[in-house]
Amino acid sequence: MIYRPRHLESIIVEALADTRVVIINGARQAGKSTVVREVVRNRPSARERYLDQPNDLTAARLDPASFVEHDGLLVIDEVQRAPELILPIKARVDADNRPGQYLLTGSARLLGLRTLPDALVGRSETVEMWPFSQGELDGGPDGFVDAVFADSVTLTTSGTLDRADYLERIVRGGFPEAVGRSDSRRARFFESYVRDLIDRDVTQVGEIQRRDDLSRLLSILAERTASPLSIDGLASNLSISKNTVERYVALFEEVFLIKRIPAWTSSATTRATRQRKLVFVDSGLCAHLSGSSIERLGRHPARVGPLMKSFVISEITRQLTWSHVFARMHHYRTRDGDEVDAVLEHHDGRVVGIEVKAASSLSPEDVRHLHHLRTKAGDKFHCGVLLYTGTEVLSLGDHLVAAPLDCLWHSA
């Protein structure tokens, strides 16, 4: 298989140059092991241990102190399988502050696992890895986040994609094992992926007994992607307790199936809700779980909007892991019905609003919510972007711009 360069590769190399422990966290099959092999390819002293190998896992659990002994860089893949290793690693890096001693990968949020005896706070840097971005698949710069926070916002498009092209990308997703498959074979991959993840990771982390509830909840979440997350509504729908639903949703986030997006508020937004929004880490998996094939989306166009919004938010969230700009992802919604799909807040306080429209036509109504956000954000409002399925970048005045969706990965 041909190696596709990942944007995070250079960040991992930089982190190893000044940090004792580097952690790569992300979904199963996102390509963590592949990028690690590329990073260590020119490091002859590096040693790799894979905890999905029974012998390595047994050794790690029975003699963790010996397992982590190594003079150079030690790579431990799927480290969440043996939390016994964390204390010996902590002891070694406390005694020796040389950078680049350990490169750990995991398929669950390592420092959030309840079984970990201690955290590596102050000794480690965590890099979050998602499935392929559109720019990684196409060779694009994936610089939208940096572009929208530039002093002069300039967005670049190929000008060649239409709504059908975007739907194909959404349904395809970004998992390395899925992107090159036919529709039927990709569906097989997604079915196996979800089943294995629930059987191996979710139940292992959460000690779940009723697995059918997990599958049902996951399908409902896929149908409601990019919508405010109502735990009460989900509990009623599934006839299970609110606390159980909250726990299951947290577990799905723990193993990188979903991501919850917090609400944006300011002192001027007293009517803003604090309800979080949920998106899937991979749009192809979300489409599969909701039964949204290209053919079905053609028959039910109302389903396209939420999937496209989830796709856009997940692409931007990928970019936040490597952008030069440090910003946080939010959404905005008020009790009066004003809603902006994504709000990026720079660490200096500047705000960028992003709306998504699953059509190629534009009207003044499409930017009404961005105008509302600009009023509430005041001087902190940097710009607003309406992403749509047309082919031109158009100024809409007052620091607002309409841009094709592929500006996400063509802009630098």
N, C-alpha and C positions, 0 to 999 in steps of 0.2 A: 504493500500500500504506500502511495506517495505521501510524504510528510507535508502537511499544510502548515506553514508558519503560524504561530499564535502570538497575538499582541502581548500576552503576559510573559512570554519567554524572557524578554529583556528585563522586565521588572523582577523576575525571579533571580536572574543572574546578578542584578544590582543588589538585591536584598542579601544574597549569600556573601557579598563582598563586605558587608558591615553589620550583619546580624547573626547571632549564634544559632538560632533555630528558625527555619523558614517552613511555614505550613501552607500547603496547597489544599484547599477545601473545595469540594464541589460535587455535583451529581455523579452517580455511577455512569460510566461510559461517556463522560464529557471529554475525555482525552488527557486526563492527568498523567497517567503512566507514560503515555507517548511523549508528552512534552518534557517530563522528567528525564527520560532516556536521551532526549535531544540536549538537554541542559548538561548532563553529566558525560556526554559522549567524548568530550575532550578533556575529561578529568580522570586520568588513569588511576589515581589513588582512591577514587570513589568506590564505595561498596553498596550494593543494592540488596535489600531484603524485602520479600513480598509475603505479607501475612495472609494472602489467600492460598499460600502453599502450606499444606498441613505440617510439614517438618519445621518450617520457620515459625509458624504460629505456636507449635508446641514448645519450641525452645524459648520463644519470647515469654510465654506464660510461666514456664518452670524456672527459668534463670534470667530474669529481665536485666539484672546488672551486667552480666556477661554479654548479653545480646547487644547492648548499646555501646560496647567498647570498640573503638576504632579511632585511629590517629588522624585520618583524613575526613572526607565528607561521607557520612552514612545516610543512605536513603532508606526510609522505611515506608512501604506502601500499604495503605489501608490500616493506618496505625490505630484507628478506633477499635479494632478487633482485640487489641491487647493494651488496655489502659494501664496495666502494670508497668509499662515502659516509661511512663511520664515522670515518675519520681526519680528513677535512675538517670534519665536525661537531664532533669533539673539539677541533680547533684553534680553531674559532670560539667555542665555549662556554668554552674556557680563557682566551681573550682578552676575553670579555665574559660576565660572570656574571649577566646579567639572566634572570629566570625566564620560562618560557613561550616559548622560542625554537623548539623543535622538538617535534612530535607525530608519533611514528613508529608504524606498525602492522606486524605480521609474523605469518606463519602457521607459523613455526618458532621455537624458543626462541632468540631473537636472540643473547643473550650466550653461548650454548652452541655456536654454529656454529663449526666448526673453521676456516672460511675468514675469519672476522673478524680483522683485524690487531691490533685492540686493543679493550678494553672501555671502557664509559663509566662505570666504577665511580666513585661519589661525585658524579657529574654528572647522574644520571638516576634516575627511579623507574619501575619496571615494574608494570603492571597486567595481570593475567591475566583474559582474558574467555572465558567458556564459552558454549555455546548457551543459549537461554532457560531460566531456572529456572521451576519451577511457579508461584511467586509472581508472576513477571513475566508469565506467560501469564494468570494469574487476577486480577492486581491485588492480590496479597497482600503482606504486609510482609516475608516471608522472614527472620524474626528468631529462628529456632530456636536458633542458636548463642549469641546474646546471652541468650536466655531461660533456657537450661540452666545458664549460669554466674551467673545472678542470685542474690542472697542468698536470695530466696524464689522457687523455681522454679515458674512458672505457665505452663502450656501451653494453647493455644487450638485448638479443632477446629471444623470446620463441622458435624460429626456427621451428614453426609449421604452420604459416600462408602463404597463397599464394595469387596470384593476385585476385582470385575469393573471398577470404575472405575479402580482403581489399575493394573490390567493394561493398560487402554487407554492410560493416560498413559505407562507404561513403553514400550510398543510405539511410541507416537507420537514420543517423544523431544522435543528442544527446538530443532532446527535451524529457523531462520525459514522456509526454503524448504520444509520438510517438514511442519510442524505442521498446516497447513490442507489438506493433500492427502488424497485417498482412500487406502485401504490399497495398492492396486495402483500408484497414481502415486507414493506415498511409497517403495515398493520400488524403483521406477525411479530415483528420486532417490538412494537409498542406493547402488545399483549403480553409477551414474555417478560418485557422490562418491568411492567407494573406488577405482574404476579411475583416475580423474583424479588422485587424491592419490598413488597409487603411481607412476603414469607421470610426474607432474610434480615432486612434492615429494620423496617418499621416495627415488626413484632419483637425483634431482638432488643431494640432500644426501649420500646414502650411496654413490653410484656403484655401484648394484646391477646385476648382470647377470641373475641368475636370478629374474625377477619372479614366476614361479609359486610359488616357495617363500614369498614374502611373502604371497601370497593365502592359501595353505594355512595358514600360521602364524596369520594374522589370524583365520581361521575357528575354529581350535583355541582361540585365546585367548578368543574370544567364548563358546565353549562352557564355558570354565573361569573365566569372570569371577567376581570376588569370592572366588576361591580362592587359596591360597598358590601362588606362582610357582615352579615347578620347571624350571629351565633344562635340567638333565640329562634329565628326562622328555620335554621338548619336543624336544630334540636327538635322542633315541632314536626318538621317534614320527615325526619328519620325515627321519631318516637324514641329518642334516647335523651339522656340528660344534657343540660347545657354544659356542665363541667366536662362531660365525656367528649362532646363535640370540640370544645376548646382544646382539650388534650390531644385529640386526633389531628386537628389542624396544626397545632404546634409540632407534632411529630412529622407531618408532611413537610413542614418548613425545615425541620431538623435534618431531613435526608435530601433536601434540595429538590423537592417536587414542585413546591410553590414558594412564592415570596409575598409577604404582606407589606403593603405600602402605607405608611402613616399619612394622616391628614395634615395639611399645611394650615396654620393659623397665624394671625398677628394680632396686635393690640386693637387693630381696626376691624377685625373680622369676628365680631361678637356672635354672629349667627352661624358661624362655620361649625360643621359637625366634626367630631373626632373619630368617627368610624373609619376603620382601615379598609383599604381596597386590596383585593387578592388578584395576583396574576400567576401564571404558570412559568416555570423556568424555561420550558421548551414549548413553542407554539404548536409544533407537530404533535406532540404528546397530548396537549390540550384539545386539539382538533379531533384527535382519535377518540379520546375519552368522551367527548360530547357528540360523537357520531357525525362530525362535520366534514364529510368528504367534499371534493370540488363539486360533484354532482348535486349533493344535498344543499350546499351553500347556494347553488344556482336556483334551486327551488324555494329556498327559504332565505332570501336576502337579509332579513332582519338579524340573522345570526352572524352576519359578516362583521358588523360594527364592533361588537365586544371582542371578537377574535383579533381584529386588526388593532384595536387599542391595546390589548394584551401583548401582541407582537411588538408594537412600538415601544411600550414601556420596558419590556424585557430586553430589547436591543439597546435602549439607552442605559439600562441598568448594567448591562455588560460593559459598555463604554466607561462607566464610572469607575470600573476597576483598573483602567489604564490611562484615563485622561490626565492631562497635566493640571486641569482645573480640579479642585476639591469641592465637590457639591453633593448634596443629598437629594434623593428622590422623594417627592410627596405627591399627593393629589389634593384637589380642593373641591369642596362641596358645601353648600349652605342649606339651611332649612327652607329657604325660599326658592330652591331649585337651580341656583347658579352652580355650575360645575365645570371644572377644568381638568382634563384627563391626567395631565402630569405637570407638576411644578418642581423645577430644579432650583434649589436654594444654595448659592455660593457661600463659602464660609465667611465671606466679607459682608453677607446679607443681601446681595443682589439676587433678584428673582427672574426666572424665565418661565413663562407659561407655554404649554404645548397642548394643542387640541388636535384630535384625529378625526378625519372625515373619510368615510369609505366610498367616496364618489369623486368625479373629476370636475364637477361644476361648483361654482362658488357663489355665495350670496352674503349680504351684510349680516344676516342672522348668524352665520357661521362663526363670527368673531365677537358676538355679543358677550360671551362669558369671558373672553380675553380682555375686553374693555372693562368688565367688572373687576377682574383681578388687578388690572393696572390701577384702577381707582383705589382699591383696598391696599395695594402694596405701596402706592405713592412713589417717592423718590427711589425706592429700592427696586422698582420694576425696570428691568433691563431691556427685555423684548418679549414678544409673543410670536409663536410660530404655529400656523395652521398647516398640518401635514395632510395632504390629500392625494388622490390617485391620478391627478393630472400630470402634465409634463413640463410645466414652466414654473420658475421662481418669480413671484410677483410681489411687489411692495403693496401693502394695504394701508400705509400711512400710520403715523403715531407709533412708531417702533413695532409695527406688526408686519408679518410677511407670510405669504402662502408658499409652500414648497412641496414638491413631490416627496413621497415617502423615501425614495432611494437617496435623498439628501442625507439620511441617517448614516449611510456607509460610504457615500462618495465625497462628502465634505471633509476637509482637512483642517 
